[in-house]
Amino acid sequence: MLPEKGIGKSLVQKLINKAKHCEGLEQINLTVISNNNAAKRLYEAIGFVTYGTEQNALRNGCQYFDENLMVLRLI
């Protein structure tokens, strides 16, 4: 059985809707591995924008990965 399409987007949108009801919360920040294009497309489709990149943020053995810093303004 194949997973349903859009589950990830739906879950993130539900979390954002809940976050919008948190008093004083102005933005949501997240990080995503720079070469994870599917995740970046999902976040961008919801409205997140990249505001920076942390070079060599993660290490797995001898391999390093950059992370994109993303933000969604709620107000």
TORPA-4810 file (N, C-alpha, C, O; in nm, 3 decimals):
<nodes>
NODE_1_0.084_-0.118_0.000_0.000_0.000_0.000_0.089_0.124_0.000_0.178_0.137_0.083_M
NODE_2_0.064_0.214_-0.092_0.140_0.338_-0.100_0.087_0.439_0.000_-0.033_0.443_0.027_L
NODE_3_0.177_0.521_0.057_0.129_0.625_0.150_0.046_0.729_0.075_0.069_0.756_-0.043_P
NODE_4_-0.049_0.787_0.146_-0.131_0.891_0.085_-0.047_1.014_0.057_0.041_1.049_0.136_E
NODE_5_-0.072_1.079_-0.054_-0.001_1.202_-0.088_-0.058_1.317_-0.006_-0.178_1.323_0.019_K
NODE_6_0.029_1.407_0.035_-0.015_1.526_0.104_-0.024_1.515_0.254_-0.063_1.611_0.321_G
NODE_7_0.010_1.399_0.310_0.001_1.382_0.456_0.097_1.476_0.527_0.060_1.540_0.625_I
NODE_8_0.221_1.485_0.479_0.320_1.573_0.542_0.274_1.717_0.541_0.282_1.786_0.642_G
NODE_9_0.225_1.763_0.427_0.178_1.901_0.415_0.060_1.925_0.508_0.053_2.029_0.574_K
NODE_10_-0.031_1.830_0.513_-0.148_1.843_0.600_-0.108_1.852_0.747_-0.162_1.934_0.821_S
NODE_11_-0.014_1.768_0.789_0.032_1.771_0.928_0.098_1.904_0.964_0.071_1.960_1.070_L
NODE_12_0.184_1.954_0.875_0.252_2.081_0.901_0.150_2.194_0.907_0.161_2.283_0.991_V
NODE_13_0.052_2.193_0.818_-0.050_2.298_0.818_-0.133_2.294_0.946_-0.169_2.399_1.000_Q
NODE_14_-0.164_2.174_0.996_-0.239_2.163_1.122_-0.158_2.220_1.239_-0.212_2.288_1.326_K
NODE_15_-0.027_2.192_1.240_0.059_2.247_1.345_0.065_2.399_1.337_0.064_2.467_1.440_L
NODE_16_0.073_2.451_1.216_0.077_2.597_1.198_-0.053_2.659_1.247_-0.052_2.762_1.314_I
NODE_17_-0.165_2.598_1.213_-0.294_2.650_1.259_-0.302_2.652_1.411_-0.355_2.748_1.468_N
NODE_18_-0.252_2.549_1.477_-0.249_2.548_1.623_-0.155_2.657_1.676_-0.186_2.725_1.773_K
NODE_19_-0.041_2.672_1.610_0.058_2.771_1.654_0.002_2.912_1.644_0.037_2.998_1.725_A
NODE_20_-0.083_2.938_1.546_-0.140_3.071_1.528_-0.225_3.113_1.648_-0.250_3.232_1.667_K
NODE_21_-0.268_3.017_1.728_-0.349_3.047_1.847_-0.264_3.061_1.973_-0.319_3.083_2.081_H
NODE_22_-0.134_3.050_1.961_-0.044_3.066_2.076_-0.014_3.215_2.092_0.048_3.277_2.007_C
NODE_23_-0.060_3.269_2.202_-0.044_3.412_2.227_0.103_3.453_2.225_0.187_3.390_2.290_E
NODE_24_0.133_3.557_2.150_0.269_3.611_2.145_0.360_3.547_2.042_0.468_3.598_2.016_G
NODE_25_0.319_3.435_1.983_0.403_3.367_1.884_0.395_3.443_1.752_0.287_3.460_1.696_L
NODE_26_0.509_3.489_1.704_0.513_3.570_1.582_0.567_3.496_1.461_0.536_3.532_1.348_E
NODE_27_0.650_3.393_1.484_0.707_3.321_1.372_0.745_3.180_1.413_0.761_3.150_1.531_Q
NODE_28_0.760_3.095_1.311_0.807_2.957_1.331_0.936_2.943_1.252_0.941_2.976_1.134_I
NODE_29_1.040_2.895_1.318_1.169_2.870_1.253_1.190_2.720_1.242_1.147_2.643_1.328_N
NODE_30_1.258_2.679_1.136_1.296_2.539_1.122_1.426_2.530_1.043_1.470_2.627_0.980_L
NODE_31_1.487_2.414_1.048_1.604_2.386_0.966_1.576_2.261_0.883_1.504_2.172_0.926_T
NODE_32_1.635_2.257_0.766_1.620_2.142_0.677_1.753_2.120_0.607_1.819_2.215_0.566_V
NODE_33_1.793_1.994_0.594_1.917_1.961_0.524_1.910_2.022_0.383_1.810_2.005_0.313_I
NODE_34_2.014_2.090_0.343_2.014_2.167_0.219_1.982_2.086_0.094_1.923_2.138_0.000_S
NODE_35_2.020_1.959_0.092_1.994_1.879_-0.029_1.865_1.799_-0.022_1.840_1.715_-0.107_N
NODE_36_1.781_1.825_0.080_1.651_1.759_0.092_1.547_1.843_0.018_1.467_1.915_0.078_N
NODE_37_1.550_1.832_-0.114_1.466_1.917_-0.199_1.317_1.894_-0.178_1.239_1.989_-0.185_N
NODE_38_1.276_1.772_-0.151_1.134_1.744_-0.130_1.083_1.818_-0.006_0.975_1.878_-0.010_A
NODE_39_1.159_1.814_0.102_1.118_1.883_0.225_1.118_2.034_0.204_1.026_2.103_0.249_A
NODE_40_1.220_2.086_0.136_1.224_2.230_0.111_1.105_2.275_0.027_1.046_2.380_0.055_K
NODE_41_1.068_2.197_-0.074_0.951_2.232_-0.157_0.823_2.232_-0.072_0.738_2.319_-0.089_R
NODE_42_0.811_2.135_0.017_0.693_2.129_0.104_0.684_2.254_0.190_0.579_2.318_0.195_L
NODE_43_0.794_2.289_0.257_0.793_2.407_0.344_0.769_2.536_0.266_0.696_2.624_0.312_Y
NODE_44_0.830_2.547_0.149_0.810_2.666_0.067_0.665_2.676_0.019_0.611_2.786_0.011_E
NODE_45_0.602_2.563_-0.013_0.463_2.564_-0.057_0.370_2.614_0.053_0.265_2.671_0.026_A
NODE_46_0.410_2.593_0.177_0.329_2.637_0.291_0.356_2.784_0.323_0.274_2.850_0.387_I
NODE_47_0.470_2.836_0.279_0.500_2.977_0.302_0.630_3.006_0.373_0.664_3.123_0.394_G
NODE_48_0.705_2.903_0.410_0.836_2.925_0.472_0.932_2.982_0.368_0.923_2.949_0.250_F
NODE_49_1.022_3.068_0.413_1.126_3.123_0.327_1.263_3.097_0.390_1.277_3.097_0.513_V
NODE_50_1.361_3.076_0.306_1.498_3.053_0.353_1.563_3.188_0.382_1.557_3.280_0.300_T
NODE_51_1.624_3.199_0.499_1.692_3.324_0.534_1.840_3.304_0.560_1.911_3.400_0.592_Y
NODE_52_1.888_3.182_0.547_2.031_3.158_0.566_2.065_3.011_0.553_1.977_2.926_0.543_G
NODE_53_2.194_2.984_0.554_2.244_2.847_0.548_2.355_2.832_0.651_2.447_2.914_0.659_T
NODE_54_2.345_2.726_0.730_2.451_2.694_0.825_2.538_2.586_0.761_2.495_2.472_0.742_E
NODE_55_2.661_2.625_0.729_2.755_2.534_0.664_2.798_2.424_0.762_2.822_2.451_0.880_Q
NODE_56_2.807_2.301_0.713_2.854_2.187_0.792_2.781_2.174_0.926_2.843_2.148_1.029_N
NODE_57_2.650_2.192_0.924_2.570_2.189_1.046_2.561_2.050_1.107_2.554_2.035_1.229_A
NODE_58_2.561_1.949_1.023_2.550_1.810_1.069_2.665_1.728_1.015_2.718_1.754_0.907_L
NODE_59_2.701_1.629_1.092_2.809_1.539_1.049_2.764_1.396_1.069_2.711_1.361_1.174_R
NODE_60_2.787_1.314_0.967_2.761_1.170_0.975_2.887_1.100_0.928_2.915_1.092_0.808_N
NODE_61_2.963_1.050_1.023_3.092_0.992_0.989_3.185_1.099_0.936_3.215_1.196_1.006_G
NODE_62_3.229_1.083_0.813_3.319_1.181_0.751_3.244_1.280_0.662_3.306_1.368_0.602_C
NODE_63_3.113_1.266_0.653_3.036_1.352_0.563_2.965_1.462_0.642_2.907_1.438_0.748_Q
NODE_64_2.973_1.583_0.589_2.907_1.699_0.649_2.788_1.742_0.563_2.788_1.723_0.442_Y
NODE_65_2.688_1.799_0.630_2.569_1.846_0.561_2.540_1.989_0.603_2.550_2.024_0.721_F
NODE_66_2.503_2.071_0.506_2.459_2.207_0.535_2.310_2.203_0.569_2.238_2.113_0.527_D
NODE_67_2.264_2.301_0.646_2.123_2.314_0.676_2.075_2.453_0.633_2.141_2.554_0.657_E
NODE_68_1.958_2.455_0.569_1.893_2.582_0.538_1.809_2.623_0.659_1.740_2.540_0.719_N
NODE_69_1.816_2.750_0.694_1.735_2.808_0.801_1.613_2.870_0.735_1.625_2.950_0.643_L
NODE_70_1.493_2.832_0.785_1.370_2.879_0.724_1.280_2.940_0.830_1.287_2.903_0.947_M
NODE_71_1.195_3.033_0.787_1.104_3.101_0.879_0.968_3.119_0.812_0.957_3.140_0.691_V
NODE_72_0.865_3.111_0.895_0.728_3.144_0.855_0.676_3.249_0.951_0.659_3.222_1.070_L
NODE_73_0.651_3.368_0.900_0.597_3.475_0.984_0.448_3.453_1.001_0.377_3.428_0.904_R
NODE_74_0.400_3.461_1.124_0.259_3.437_1.153_0.178_3.566_1.163_0.055_3.563_1.157_L
NODE_75_0.248_3.679_1.177_0.174_3.807_1.188_0.207_3.897_1.070_0.155_4.008_1.062_I
</nodes>
